[in-house]
Amino acid sequence: MSLDPRIGNQFLKAGIDYGGPCFPKDVKALITSTKSVDYKFATLEVAQLVNINQRKLFTNKILNFFKVALEIKS
């Protein structure tokens, strides 16, 4: 995929969350659309939940790191 100029290798480096502003919005819209026709798109719902939890996990790691670092210096 990295050889495809429309994708490139910069998009294959995973971060803590979705890449770009459109994907989270599109996932949310798809989940809402499927609910309106009584379909539970579990894969998208879980992907959304994982991404939300990844941000929380990262934030907690940063806060704990600085809490420990500040306690050591005190």
PyMOL Python script that loads the backbone (N, CA, C, O; Angstrom):
from pymol import cmd

cmd.read_pdbstr("""\
ATOM      1  N   MET A   1       0.808  -1.189   0.000  1.00  0.00           N
ATOM      2  CA  MET A   1       0.000   0.000   0.000  1.00  0.00           C
ATOM      3  C   MET A   1       0.852   1.255   0.000  1.00  0.00           C
ATOM      4  O   MET A   1       0.453   2.277  -0.557  1.00  0.00           O
ATOM      5  N   SER A   2       2.009   1.189   0.611  1.00  0.00           N
ATOM      6  CA  SER A   2       2.827   2.401   0.696  1.00  0.00           C
ATOM      7  C   SER A   2       3.344   2.840  -0.672  1.00  0.00           C
ATOM      8  O   SER A   2       3.738   3.994  -0.839  1.00  0.00           O
ATOM      9  N   LEU A   3       3.348   1.940  -1.645  1.00  0.00           N
ATOM     10  CA  LEU A   3       3.785   2.307  -2.994  1.00  0.00           C
ATOM     11  C   LEU A   3       2.704   3.043  -3.775  1.00  0.00           C
ATOM     12  O   LEU A   3       3.002   3.671  -4.791  1.00  0.00           O
ATOM     13  N   ASP A   4       1.481   2.980  -3.328  1.00  0.00           N
ATOM     14  CA  ASP A   4       0.372   3.676  -3.979  1.00  0.00           C
ATOM     15  C   ASP A   4       0.492   5.163  -3.643  1.00  0.00           C
ATOM     16  O   ASP A   4       0.407   5.535  -2.473  1.00  0.00           O
ATOM     17  N   PRO A   5       0.689   6.023  -4.658  1.00  0.00           N
ATOM     18  CA  PRO A   5       0.892   7.449  -4.365  1.00  0.00           C
ATOM     19  C   PRO A   5      -0.313   8.126  -3.719  1.00  0.00           C
ATOM     20  O   PRO A   5      -0.174   9.198  -3.130  1.00  0.00           O
ATOM     21  N   ARG A   6      -1.479   7.522  -3.821  1.00  0.00           N
ATOM     22  CA  ARG A   6      -2.658   8.109  -3.167  1.00  0.00           C
ATOM     23  C   ARG A   6      -2.638   7.852  -1.675  1.00  0.00           C
ATOM     24  O   ARG A   6      -3.302   8.553  -0.911  1.00  0.00           O
ATOM     25  N   ILE A   7      -1.879   6.846  -1.253  1.00  0.00           N
ATOM     26  CA  ILE A   7      -1.820   6.485   0.166  1.00  0.00           C
ATOM     27  C   ILE A   7      -0.484   6.915   0.748  1.00  0.00           C
ATOM     28  O   ILE A   7      -0.433   7.738   1.662  1.00  0.00           O
ATOM     29  N   GLY A   8       0.585   6.363   0.223  1.00  0.00           N
ATOM     30  CA  GLY A   8       1.917   6.694   0.711  1.00  0.00           C
ATOM     31  C   GLY A   8       2.193   6.058   2.062  1.00  0.00           C
ATOM     32  O   GLY A   8       1.276   5.619   2.757  1.00  0.00           O
ATOM     33  N   ASN A   9       3.464   6.015   2.424  1.00  0.00           N
ATOM     34  CA  ASN A   9       3.830   5.346   3.679  1.00  0.00           C
ATOM     35  C   ASN A   9       3.525   6.182   4.911  1.00  0.00           C
ATOM     36  O   ASN A   9       3.510   5.644   6.018  1.00  0.00           O
ATOM     37  N   GLN A  10       3.278   7.490   4.757  1.00  0.00           N
ATOM     38  CA  GLN A  10       2.982   8.313   5.936  1.00  0.00           C
ATOM     39  C   GLN A  10       1.663   7.936   6.593  1.00  0.00           C
ATOM     40  O   GLN A  10       1.456   8.222   7.773  1.00  0.00           O
ATOM     41  N   PHE A  11       0.768   7.297   5.844  1.00  0.00           N
ATOM     42  CA  PHE A  11      -0.520   6.913   6.411  1.00  0.00           C
ATOM     43  C   PHE A  11      -0.474   5.545   7.092  1.00  0.00           C
ATOM     44  O   PHE A  11      -1.461   5.114   7.690  1.00  0.00           O
ATOM     45  N   LEU A  12       0.656   4.872   7.005  1.00  0.00           N
ATOM     46  CA  LEU A  12       0.773   3.541   7.590  1.00  0.00           C
ATOM     47  C   LEU A  12       1.431   3.567   8.963  1.00  0.00           C
ATOM     48  O   LEU A  12       1.646   2.517   9.568  1.00  0.00           O
ATOM     49  N   LYS A  13       1.746   4.737   9.449  1.00  0.00           N
ATOM     50  CA  LYS A  13       2.352   4.872  10.775  1.00  0.00           C
ATOM     51  C   LYS A  13       1.239   5.136  11.776  1.00  0.00           C
ATOM     52  O   LYS A  13       0.700   6.240  11.852  1.00  0.00           O
ATOM     53  N   ALA A  14       0.912   4.125  12.525  1.00  0.00           N
ATOM     54  CA  ALA A  14      -0.238   4.221  13.429  1.00  0.00           C
ATOM     55  C   ALA A  14       0.030   5.178  14.580  1.00  0.00           C
ATOM     56  O   ALA A  14       1.135   5.248  15.119  1.00  0.00           O
ATOM     57  N   GLY A  15      -1.005   5.904  14.934  1.00  0.00           N
ATOM     58  CA  GLY A  15      -0.954   6.791  16.085  1.00  0.00           C
ATOM     59  C   GLY A  15      -1.885   6.263  17.158  1.00  0.00           C
ATOM     60  O   GLY A  15      -2.217   5.078  17.173  1.00  0.00           O
ATOM     61  N   ILE A  16      -2.306   7.144  18.056  1.00  0.00           N
ATOM     62  CA  ILE A  16      -3.166   6.705  19.152  1.00  0.00           C
ATOM     63  C   ILE A  16      -4.635   6.761  18.796  1.00  0.00           C
ATOM     64  O   ILE A  16      -5.479   6.312  19.572  1.00  0.00           O
ATOM     65  N   ASP A  17      -4.954   7.305  17.633  1.00  0.00           N
ATOM     66  CA  ASP A  17      -6.347   7.549  17.309  1.00  0.00           C
ATOM     67  C   ASP A  17      -6.514   7.480  15.797  1.00  0.00           C
ATOM     68  O   ASP A  17      -5.563   7.207  15.065  1.00  0.00           O
ATOM     69  N   TYR A  18      -7.733   7.730  15.345  1.00  0.00           N
ATOM     70  CA  TYR A  18      -7.978   7.832  13.909  1.00  0.00           C
ATOM     71  C   TYR A  18      -7.062   8.888  13.313  1.00  0.00           C
ATOM     72  O   TYR A  18      -6.648   9.822  14.000  1.00  0.00           O
ATOM     73  N   GLY A  19      -6.750   8.736  12.039  1.00  0.00           N
ATOM     74  CA  GLY A  19      -5.989   9.767  11.347  1.00  0.00           C
ATOM     75  C   GLY A  19      -6.931  10.721  10.621  1.00  0.00           C
ATOM     76  O   GLY A  19      -7.818  10.284   9.889  1.00  0.00           O
ATOM     77  N   GLY A  20      -6.744  11.982  10.818  1.00  0.00           N
ATOM     78  CA  GLY A  20      -7.524  12.985  10.107  1.00  0.00           C
ATOM     79  C   GLY A  20      -8.863  13.280  10.757  1.00  0.00           C
ATOM     80  O   GLY A  20      -9.339  12.520  11.601  1.00  0.00           O
ATOM     81  N   PRO A  21      -9.465  14.387  10.357  1.00  0.00           N
ATOM     82  CA  PRO A  21     -10.708  14.812  10.981  1.00  0.00           C
ATOM     83  C   PRO A  21     -11.954  14.135  10.407  1.00  0.00           C
ATOM     84  O   PRO A  21     -12.993  14.109  11.067  1.00  0.00           O
ATOM     85  N   CYS A  22     -11.871  13.595   9.211  1.00  0.00           N
ATOM     86  CA  CYS A  22     -13.071  13.073   8.551  1.00  0.00           C
ATOM     87  C   CYS A  22     -13.472  11.676   9.016  1.00  0.00           C
ATOM     88  O   CYS A  22     -14.661  11.378   9.128  1.00  0.00           O
ATOM     89  N   PHE A  23     -12.506  10.832   9.282  1.00  0.00           N
ATOM     90  CA  PHE A  23     -12.827   9.442   9.588  1.00  0.00           C
ATOM     91  C   PHE A  23     -13.700   9.286  10.828  1.00  0.00           C
ATOM     92  O   PHE A  23     -14.678   8.541  10.772  1.00  0.00           O
ATOM     93  N   PRO A  24     -13.399   9.950  11.951  1.00  0.00           N
ATOM     94  CA  PRO A  24     -14.282   9.806  13.122  1.00  0.00           C
ATOM     95  C   PRO A  24     -15.705  10.271  12.832  1.00  0.00           C
ATOM     96  O   PRO A  24     -16.674   9.651  13.268  1.00  0.00           O
ATOM     97  N   LYS A  25     -15.816  11.367  12.093  1.00  0.00           N
ATOM     98  CA  LYS A  25     -17.129  11.910  11.735  1.00  0.00           C
ATOM     99  C   LYS A  25     -17.881  10.929  10.832  1.00  0.00           C
ATOM    100  O   LYS A  25     -19.086  10.730  10.989  1.00  0.00           O
ATOM    101  N   ASP A  26     -17.168  10.326   9.897  1.00  0.00           N
ATOM    102  CA  ASP A  26     -17.799   9.375   8.979  1.00  0.00           C
ATOM    103  C   ASP A  26     -18.236   8.102   9.700  1.00  0.00           C
ATOM    104  O   ASP A  26     -19.305   7.561   9.420  1.00  0.00           O
ATOM    105  N   VAL A  27     -17.410   7.627  10.626  1.00  0.00           N
ATOM    106  CA  VAL A  27     -17.768   6.434  11.399  1.00  0.00           C
ATOM    107  C   VAL A  27     -19.019   6.709  12.224  1.00  0.00           C
ATOM    108  O   VAL A  27     -19.937   5.890  12.270  1.00  0.00           O
ATOM    109  N   LYS A  28     -19.047   7.865  12.870  1.00  0.00           N
ATOM    110  CA  LYS A  28     -20.219   8.231  13.669  1.00  0.00           C
ATOM    111  C   LYS A  28     -21.473   8.315  12.795  1.00  0.00           C
ATOM    112  O   LYS A  28     -22.543   7.853  13.192  1.00  0.00           O
ATOM    113  N   ALA A  29     -21.338   8.900  11.614  1.00  0.00           N
ATOM    114  CA  ALA A  29     -22.483   9.018  10.702  1.00  0.00           C
ATOM    115  C   ALA A  29     -22.952   7.642  10.230  1.00  0.00           C
ATOM    116  O   ALA A  29     -24.155   7.396  10.133  1.00  0.00           O
ATOM    117  N   LEU A  30     -22.020   6.753   9.939  1.00  0.00           N
ATOM    118  CA  LEU A  30     -22.403   5.401   9.509  1.00  0.00           C
ATOM    119  C   LEU A  30     -23.116   4.643  10.629  1.00  0.00           C
ATOM    120  O   LEU A  30     -24.097   3.942  10.380  1.00  0.00           O
ATOM    121  N   ILE A  31     -22.631   4.781  11.842  1.00  0.00           N
ATOM    122  CA  ILE A  31     -23.277   4.114  12.979  1.00  0.00           C
ATOM    123  C   ILE A  31     -24.700   4.644  13.142  1.00  0.00           C
ATOM    124  O   ILE A  31     -25.642   3.875  13.336  1.00  0.00           O
ATOM    125  N   THR A  32     -24.844   5.956  13.061  1.00  0.00           N
ATOM    126  CA  THR A  32     -26.175   6.566  13.178  1.00  0.00           C
ATOM    127  C   THR A  32     -27.086   6.106  12.051  1.00  0.00           C
ATOM    128  O   THR A  32     -28.255   5.800  12.285  1.00  0.00           O
ATOM    129  N   SER A  33     -26.566   6.056  10.840  1.00  0.00           N
ATOM    130  CA  SER A  33     -27.367   5.631   9.684  1.00  0.00           C
ATOM    131  C   SER A  33     -27.823   4.185   9.818  1.00  0.00           C
ATOM    132  O   SER A  33     -28.973   3.859   9.521  1.00  0.00           O
ATOM    133  N   THR A  34     -26.927   3.328  10.261  1.00  0.00           N
ATOM    134  CA  THR A  34     -27.309   1.917  10.372  1.00  0.00           C
ATOM    135  C   THR A  34     -28.319   1.696  11.495  1.00  0.00           C
ATOM    136  O   THR A  34     -29.177   0.818  11.402  1.00  0.00           O
ATOM    137  N   LYS A  35     -28.214   2.496  12.556  1.00  0.00           N
ATOM    138  CA  LYS A  35     -29.213   2.387  13.630  1.00  0.00           C
ATOM    139  C   LYS A  35     -30.596   2.800  13.144  1.00  0.00           C
ATOM    140  O   LYS A  35     -31.605   2.260  13.598  1.00  0.00           O
ATOM    141  N   SER A  36     -30.643   3.759  12.220  1.00  0.00           N
ATOM    142  CA  SER A  36     -31.937   4.237  11.723  1.00  0.00           C
ATOM    143  C   SER A  36     -32.665   3.178  10.895  1.00  0.00           C
ATOM    144  O   SER A  36     -33.869   3.296  10.666  1.00  0.00           O
ATOM    145  N   VAL A  37     -31.950   2.148  10.445  1.00  0.00           N
ATOM    146  CA  VAL A  37     -32.590   1.050   9.705  1.00  0.00           C
ATOM    147  C   VAL A  37     -32.534  -0.243  10.523  1.00  0.00           C
ATOM    148  O   VAL A  37     -32.586  -1.345   9.977  1.00  0.00           O
ATOM    149  N   ASP A  38     -32.428  -0.080  11.847  1.00  0.00           N
ATOM    150  CA  ASP A  38     -32.416  -1.209  12.794  1.00  0.00           C
ATOM    151  C   ASP A  38     -31.311  -2.228  12.524  1.00  0.00           C
ATOM    152  O   ASP A  38     -31.528  -3.436  12.611  1.00  0.00           O
ATOM    153  N   TYR A  39     -30.134  -1.724  12.196  1.00  0.00           N
ATOM    154  CA  TYR A  39     -28.980  -2.603  12.006  1.00  0.00           C
ATOM    155  C   TYR A  39     -27.894  -2.174  12.965  1.00  0.00           C
ATOM    156  O   TYR A  39     -27.576  -0.987  13.053  1.00  0.00           O
ATOM    157  N   LYS A  40     -27.325  -3.111  13.678  1.00  0.00           N
ATOM    158  CA  LYS A  40     -26.238  -2.816  14.611  1.00  0.00           C
ATOM    159  C   LYS A  40     -24.918  -3.144  13.918  1.00  0.00           C
ATOM    160  O   LYS A  40     -24.594  -4.313  13.710  1.00  0.00           O
ATOM    161  N   PHE A  41     -24.165  -2.115  13.564  1.00  0.00           N
ATOM    162  CA  PHE A  41     -22.880  -2.288  12.891  1.00  0.00           C
ATOM    163  C   PHE A  41     -21.811  -2.403  13.975  1.00  0.00           C
ATOM    164  O   PHE A  41     -21.103  -1.443  14.277  1.00  0.00           O
ATOM    165  N   ALA A  42     -21.711  -3.591  14.547  1.00  0.00           N
ATOM    166  CA  ALA A  42     -20.867  -3.813  15.720  1.00  0.00           C
ATOM    167  C   ALA A  42     -19.399  -3.502  15.455  1.00  0.00           C
ATOM    168  O   ALA A  42     -18.710  -2.984  16.334  1.00  0.00           O
ATOM    169  N   THR A  43     -18.917  -3.809  14.267  1.00  0.00           N
ATOM    170  CA  THR A  43     -17.507  -3.559  13.953  1.00  0.00           C
ATOM    171  C   THR A  43     -17.182  -2.077  14.066  1.00  0.00           C
ATOM    172  O   THR A  43     -16.161  -1.704  14.645  1.00  0.00           O
ATOM    173  N   LEU A  44     -18.041  -1.239  13.518  1.00  0.00           N
ATOM    174  CA  LEU A  44     -17.802   0.207  13.607  1.00  0.00           C
ATOM    175  C   LEU A  44     -17.954   0.708  15.033  1.00  0.00           C
ATOM    176  O   LEU A  44     -17.188   1.563  15.477  1.00  0.00           O
ATOM    177  N   GLU A  45     -18.932   0.185  15.750  1.00  0.00           N
ATOM    178  CA  GLU A  45     -19.134   0.615  17.132  1.00  0.00           C
ATOM    179  C   GLU A  45     -17.925   0.266  17.996  1.00  0.00           C
ATOM    180  O   GLU A  45     -17.506   1.060  18.838  1.00  0.00           O
ATOM    181  N   VAL A  46     -17.376  -0.910  17.787  1.00  0.00           N
ATOM    182  CA  VAL A  46     -16.194  -1.325  18.555  1.00  0.00           C
ATOM    183  C   VAL A  46     -14.979  -0.501  18.145  1.00  0.00           C
ATOM    184  O   VAL A  46     -14.185  -0.104  18.997  1.00  0.00           O
ATOM    185  N   ALA A  47     -14.827  -0.241  16.843  1.00  0.00           N
ATOM    186  CA  ALA A  47     -13.711   0.596  16.386  1.00  0.00           C
ATOM    187  C   ALA A  47     -13.787   1.982  17.015  1.00  0.00           C
ATOM    188  O   ALA A  47     -12.772   2.534  17.440  1.00  0.00           O
ATOM    189  N   GLN A  48     -14.982   2.538  17.070  1.00  0.00           N
ATOM    190  CA  GLN A  48     -15.171   3.845  17.685  1.00  0.00           C
ATOM    191  C   GLN A  48     -14.810   3.788  19.169  1.00  0.00           C
ATOM    192  O   GLN A  48     -14.127   4.679  19.674  1.00  0.00           O
ATOM    193  N   LEU A  49     -15.257   2.764  19.859  1.00  0.00           N
ATOM    194  CA  LEU A  49     -14.969   2.608  21.283  1.00  0.00           C
ATOM    195  C   LEU A  49     -13.469   2.436  21.539  1.00  0.00           C
ATOM    196  O   LEU A  49     -12.924   3.024  22.474  1.00  0.00           O
ATOM    197  N   VAL A  50     -12.812   1.639  20.716  1.00  0.00           N
ATOM    198  CA  VAL A  50     -11.363   1.432  20.866  1.00  0.00           C
ATOM    199  C   VAL A  50     -10.627   2.758  20.711  1.00  0.00           C
ATOM    200  O   VAL A  50      -9.721   3.056  21.489  1.00  0.00           O
ATOM    201  N   ASN A  51     -11.001   3.545  19.729  1.00  0.00           N
ATOM    202  CA  ASN A  51     -10.326   4.818  19.513  1.00  0.00           C
ATOM    203  C   ASN A  51     -10.564   5.790  20.658  1.00  0.00           C
ATOM    204  O   ASN A  51      -9.652   6.522  21.041  1.00  0.00           O
ATOM    205  N   ILE A  52     -11.753   5.811  21.203  1.00  0.00           N
ATOM    206  CA  ILE A  52     -12.028   6.654  22.370  1.00  0.00           C
ATOM    207  C   ILE A  52     -11.180   6.192  23.547  1.00  0.00           C
ATOM    208  O   ILE A  52     -10.581   7.009  24.247  1.00  0.00           O
ATOM    209  N   ASN A  53     -11.130   4.886  23.763  1.00  0.00           N
ATOM    210  CA  ASN A  53     -10.352   4.343  24.882  1.00  0.00           C
ATOM    211  C   ASN A  53      -8.860   4.555  24.698  1.00  0.00           C
ATOM    212  O   ASN A  53      -8.142   4.725  25.683  1.00  0.00           O
ATOM    213  N   GLN A  54      -8.372   4.549  23.458  1.00  0.00           N
ATOM    214  CA  GLN A  54      -6.951   4.792  23.205  1.00  0.00           C
ATOM    215  C   GLN A  54      -6.562   6.201  23.646  1.00  0.00           C
ATOM    216  O   GLN A  54      -5.496   6.396  24.231  1.00  0.00           O
ATOM    217  N   ARG A  55      -7.414   7.173  23.371  1.00  0.00           N
ATOM    218  CA  ARG A  55      -7.126   8.552  23.809  1.00  0.00           C
ATOM    219  C   ARG A  55      -7.096   8.625  25.331  1.00  0.00           C
ATOM    220  O   ARG A  55      -6.221   9.271  25.907  1.00  0.00           O
ATOM    221  N   LYS A  56      -8.053   7.961  25.983  1.00  0.00           N
ATOM    222  CA  LYS A  56      -8.102   7.968  27.451  1.00  0.00           C
ATOM    223  C   LYS A  56      -6.868   7.292  28.037  1.00  0.00           C
ATOM    224  O   LYS A  56      -6.277   7.790  28.995  1.00  0.00           O
ATOM    225  N   LEU A  57      -6.481   6.157  27.460  1.00  0.00           N
ATOM    226  CA  LEU A  57      -5.317   5.428  27.936  1.00  0.00           C
ATOM    227  C   LEU A  57      -4.050   6.276  27.813  1.00  0.00           C
ATOM    228  O   LEU A  57      -3.244   6.345  28.740  1.00  0.00           O
ATOM    229  N   PHE A  58      -3.891   6.916  26.663  1.00  0.00           N
ATOM    230  CA  PHE A  58      -2.720   7.770  26.446  1.00  0.00           C
ATOM    231  C   PHE A  58      -2.699   8.932  27.431  1.00  0.00           C
ATOM    232  O   PHE A  58      -1.661   9.238  28.018  1.00  0.00           O
ATOM    233  N   THR A  59      -3.845   9.577  27.608  1.00  0.00           N
ATOM    234  CA  THR A  59      -3.933  10.693  28.544  1.00  0.00           C
ATOM    235  C   THR A  59      -3.577  10.256  29.956  1.00  0.00           C
ATOM    236  O   THR A  59      -2.838  10.948  30.656  1.00  0.00           O
ATOM    237  N   ASN A  60      -4.100   9.110  30.377  1.00  0.00           N
ATOM    238  CA  ASN A  60      -3.793   8.599  31.719  1.00  0.00           C
ATOM    239  C   ASN A  60      -2.311   8.289  31.875  1.00  0.00           C
ATOM    240  O   ASN A  60      -1.735   8.542  32.934  1.00  0.00           O
ATOM    241  N   LYS A  61      -1.688   7.747  30.839  1.00  0.00           N
ATOM    242  CA  LYS A  61      -0.247   7.457  30.910  1.00  0.00           C
ATOM    243  C   LYS A  61       0.558   8.743  31.073  1.00  0.00           C
ATOM    244  O   LYS A  61       1.497   8.799  31.867  1.00  0.00           O
ATOM    245  N   ILE A  62       0.187   9.769  30.321  1.00  0.00           N
ATOM    246  CA  ILE A  62       0.897  11.054  30.420  1.00  0.00           C
ATOM    247  C   ILE A  62       0.701  11.658  31.810  1.00  0.00           C
ATOM    248  O   ILE A  62       1.662  12.104  32.436  1.00  0.00           O
ATOM    249  N   LEU A  63      -0.544  11.672  32.291  1.00  0.00           N
ATOM    250  CA  LEU A  63      -0.813  12.236  33.615  1.00  0.00           C
ATOM    251  C   LEU A  63      -0.072  11.467  34.704  1.00  0.00           C
ATOM    252  O   LEU A  63       0.492  12.079  35.611  1.00  0.00           O
ATOM    253  N   ASN A  64      -0.063  10.143  34.631  1.00  0.00           N
ATOM    254  CA  ASN A  64       0.650   9.339  35.625  1.00  0.00           C
ATOM    255  C   ASN A  64       2.155   9.568  35.558  1.00  0.00           C
ATOM    256  O   ASN A  64       2.826   9.606  36.590  1.00  0.00           O
ATOM    257  N   PHE A  65       2.684   9.718  34.353  1.00  0.00           N
ATOM    258  CA  PHE A  65       4.119   9.974  34.208  1.00  0.00           C
ATOM    259  C   PHE A  65       4.500  11.271  34.905  1.00  0.00           C
ATOM    260  O   PHE A  65       5.454  11.311  35.681  1.00  0.00           O
ATOM    261  N   PHE A  66       3.746  12.331  34.625  1.00  0.00           N
ATOM    262  CA  PHE A  66       4.094  13.616  35.221  1.00  0.00           C
ATOM    263  C   PHE A  66       3.796  13.634  36.719  1.00  0.00           C
ATOM    264  O   PHE A  66       4.485  14.322  37.472  1.00  0.00           O
ATOM    265  N   LYS A  67       2.797  12.902  37.157  1.00  0.00           N
ATOM    266  CA  LYS A  67       2.519  12.825  38.585  1.00  0.00           C
ATOM    267  C   LYS A  67       3.704  12.172  39.306  1.00  0.00           C
ATOM    268  O   LYS A  67       4.154  12.662  40.342  1.00  0.00           O
ATOM    269  N   VAL A  68       4.200  11.074  38.753  1.00  0.00           N
ATOM    270  CA  VAL A  68       5.336  10.377  39.356  1.00  0.00           C
ATOM    271  C   VAL A  68       6.586  11.260  39.268  1.00  0.00           C
ATOM    272  O   VAL A  68       7.349  11.360  40.229  1.00  0.00           O
ATOM    273  N   ALA A  69       6.786  11.887  38.133  1.00  0.00           N
ATOM    274  CA  ALA A  69       7.958  12.742  37.963  1.00  0.00           C
ATOM    275  C   ALA A  69       7.941  13.900  38.946  1.00  0.00           C
ATOM    276  O   ALA A  69       8.988  14.265  39.482  1.00  0.00           O
ATOM    277  N   LEU A  70       6.791  14.480  39.192  1.00  0.00           N
ATOM    278  CA  LEU A  70       6.684  15.594  40.139  1.00  0.00           C
ATOM    279  C   LEU A  70       6.856  15.118  41.570  1.00  0.00           C
ATOM    280  O   LEU A  70       7.430  15.831  42.394  1.00  0.00           O
ATOM    281  N   GLU A  71       6.365  13.913  41.881  1.00  0.00           N
ATOM    282  CA  GLU A  71       6.516  13.367  43.235  1.00  0.00           C
ATOM    283  C   GLU A  71       7.983  13.098  43.539  1.00  0.00           C
ATOM    284  O   GLU A  71       8.430  13.307  44.667  1.00  0.00           O
ATOM    285  N   ILE A  72       8.726  12.643  42.559  1.00  0.00           N
ATOM    286  CA  ILE A  72      10.147  12.350  42.753  1.00  0.00           C
ATOM    287  C   ILE A  72      10.917  13.621  43.067  1.00  0.00           C
ATOM    288  O   ILE A  72      11.805  13.617  43.919  1.00  0.00           O
ATOM    289  N   LYS A  73      10.579  14.722  42.374  1.00  0.00           N
ATOM    290  CA  LYS A  73      11.284  15.979  42.570  1.00  0.00           C
ATOM    291  C   LYS A  73      10.883  16.689  43.867  1.00  0.00           C
ATOM    292  O   LYS A  73      11.623  17.543  44.355  1.00  0.00           O
ATOM    293  N   SER A  74       9.740  16.351  44.420  1.00  0.00           N
ATOM    294  CA  SER A  74       9.262  17.035  45.637  1.00  0.00           C
ATOM    295  C   SER A  74       9.968  16.549  46.855  1.00  0.00           C
ATOM    296  O   SER A  74       9.688  17.018  47.959  1.00  0.00           O
TER     297      SER A  74
END
""", "prot")
cmd.dss("prot")
cmd.show_as("cartoon", "prot")
cmd.util.cbc("prot")
cmd.orient("prot")
